[in-house]
Amino acid sequence: MPRKNRIISSSRIYHVVSRGIDKNPIFIDPDDYNQFINILRKIRQNKPFTIYAYCLMNNHYHLVVNEKQTGISSIMSSINTTYAIYFNKKYNRTGHLFQSRFISEAIEDEAYFLAAVRYVHNNPVSANLVSEASQYNWSSYRSYLHLGSNDELIDYQFVLNMFASSLTEALPRFVEFSKQTDEQNFVDYLGEKEEMAAKEKKAKLFIDMYLQERNMNIEKLKLRSNMAIRNELIRLLIENTDLPLRRIGKLLNLSKSTISRFK
């Protein structure tokens, strides 16, 4: 099947994701994360592009970037090739480290741009690695708070100016915005649409069967008297579906506060 052409962004801004081949880890120890950040820094010096947000996870990474005149494919090729050479040499391995094609999504408006930055920063929270974004060392969120060592790597001022012209006003607004729930599907799910749809279909069948056996429906799960049943169902879904908590919450029509107790 031929590959679909990438959607070109008129703003030149993209949310991109690159994953380890077969979902294998691309970061093993802290030195790997630091090396990747150093590679971003060096490549950015040679290729003019801007980073607004990044997040490095165990087997994939996210960037929100402005390609400028460089071209997103050239940027990603340089990043992945340079890091793969380092990783393969360090761990005495051969072959591809990343999936053959990175995932990209064109960002055309301010609201979606800000939501993408928030989504990238909250990846570790969604994965239950930390309880809040500021606790994660391998994203740009701490640079926005001036808690990290990579402030010069990202253009946080461009983002903060969208909240207020004054830093003292913009920063608390940005922090509050970052804590809000994303209602949109981002490139993670768009790139694995079929896989996510299959997982959700399996989960829905499980939910239907579970509720039918108890002569219940989803709305009844919200009743306090059915809390034990609801909690059991959530735990079973966590153990058996590999779905993120927020997706489980949407399937069960539960609030964020209810589902977040299971982190």
NORLIN-V782612 format. One record per run of one state. SS is the DSSP state (H for helix, E for strand, C for the rest). FROM is the first residue (numbers start at 1). LEN is the number of residues. If there is no record, write none. Layout:
# NORLIN-V782612
ss from len
SS FROM LEN
SS FROM LEN
This chain:
# NORLIN-V782612
ss from len
C 1 12
E 13 8
H 21 3
C 24 6
H 30 17
C 47 3
E 50 7
C 57 3
E 60 7
C 67 5
H 72 19
C 91 7
E 98 1
C 99 4
E 103 5
C 108 2
H 110 12
C 122 1
H 123 4
C 127 6
H 133 3
C 136 3
E 139 1
C 140 1
H 141 4
C 145 6
H 151 3
C 154 2
H 156 5
C 161 6
H 167 12
C 179 8
H 187 5
C 192 1
H 193 21
C 214 4
H 218 5
C 223 1
H 224 18
C 242 3
H 245 7
C 252 4
H 256 7
C 263 1
